[in-house]
């Protein structure tokens, strides 16, 4: 697998912001099977599912 292909697969991972009346959550999208496979082969832990939780009030 080329680095260009790895980059294209991995850049499909995003951080999503979910905002409600109670607060805000920043979390990454679910890993695809291809992304999980790449991380495992490179011996890299997946990034955290949840990056930040902010509550209002």
Secondary structure, 3 states (H helix, E strand, C coil): CCHHHHHHHHCCCCEEEEECCCEEEEEECCCCHHHHHHHHHCCCCCCCCEEEEEECC
